[in-house]
Amino acid sequence: MLDDGVGRSARSSMPDTDMDYTIVLPEPGAVRGCVVIRYTAAWRTVFFAESFGLSSLREQARRLLELLYDYEIDQNPIVFHVFSNGGFMLYRYMVELLHSHRQFGRLHVVGTIFDSAPGNRNVLGSVRALSTVLRPRTSPPLRYLALLLFAVLVFILRVLLYPATRFLHENHYDAMKSDPSLWPHLYLYSTVTP
């Protein structure tokens, strides 16, 4: 769906996934302007599959980049607006594709905005984020049990055993430290975010 406003935007979700995306296009006839891509991944994927080392977002990253060709905006300057854990995890795979596949390497990325991206091995922050997601849909006893299990498993797999498991699946934070991208990055953080 395209809406008129400060440019045009297409908001949709990918079939067979819970990933929502928004593509904001420049005003028609504008001489300058960037396509801004904002997206979120399904919370189940972010907190369970990716937290335990399954690369389930890799295919979603590829499909999101292919959408740029479907919308025929692959020649426009592109800015990624990466939000929170899910956006950061998905962006990691997008960067890998942008630098390893010839088709995607031709995209004209001019910058990335990291909006509340996660830190390194932030188990407490992950537990708080999962609690926020579970709060409206889960009874308190079940939510606390799920949070406890999640925290213990993530701590064991991603902190204690990470020196051995990183060879199987490097965490997103460490993978992005070697990001070869030359475009500018803007980091936005808040100290009041729950």
Secondary structure, DSSP 8 states (H G I E B T S, - for coil): -EEESSSEEEEEE-TTS--EEEEEE--TT-SS--EEEEEE--HHIIIIITTTT--THHHHHHHHHHHHHHTT-TTSEEEEEEEHHHHHHHHHHHHHHHHH-HHHHTSEEEEEEEES---TT-HHHHHHHHHHHHTTTS-HHHHHHHHHHHHHHHHIIIIISHHHHTTTS--HHHHHHT----S-EEEE--SS--
